[in-house]
């Protein structure tokens, strides 16, 4: 997915919204005239008929890296009513929630959008492979989540400093063949931090339970890499899932690693969040993957399968892929680089961490160089 000029993004987004509104008005008129609107209101109170399926005719992502999934991103058309359990198919994934509804997207048969072969990021694959949208009232979604069996698999959550190899680590788990790896799924990236606490627990439990729904294939663990939004999910995760594993990924010479660590130092210790260092994973691959799997309670015999992740471009299909980065052939400005290194050193000294421009290692690091 190549980047587009800003003016094209803006005009394209405006034109898309005009189309979406026009189609929405037309659909509302048709549904009113054929009596479907009345059926929707009636079926909302009948669990078995409360889900609606709509075909996807067009989608847009103004900014795939920072904009959340939204009902504004899709042009859909009502096709009929289905049982809420339809969304338990492997090809269906949670898309977004409104104040009243939960939305899901369905991909073609055999396509599970969490897999990195479709995209390095979950929500991008959701749009590119969206065939249908399923909508249901939130109360139906909560009831459905309650019907899903308790999660028996291991839960692993990856918190990270940007550009610290988090996508690679997620794909290391995926390569085992027994781990489902959600790379920055919409729900965890938006984080419902402003909700009433009990409502927050209810929403998060339902969402995580759905992400961990039964699959056709054997699954030993569900891995969630969530975007660093400045608020830790650890308190909520451990309240709901006390046996979950949380990991924090970091890397040398990244200035915000210092401030993030200073802010989160206490909470990381409280919630048992050890640190994985990017350089360690690259320099001592097999030993550190084994350490990672041991901490997460996974079979260390899967390490040899996980090694395949190093032979792939973890950012394939994104503007950060190797192909895209190689298109920028301009020589680096060494003066700017030196200035950045000096700033990093000053920050380290200011916070009493010494020279962090070299081999900087946070307390609690479980990987070895």
Order of alpha helices (4+ residues) and beta strands (2+ residues): alpha-alpha-beta-beta-beta-beta-alpha-beta-alpha-beta-alpha-beta-alpha-alpha-beta-alpha-beta-alpha-beta-alpha-alpha-alpha-alpha-alpha
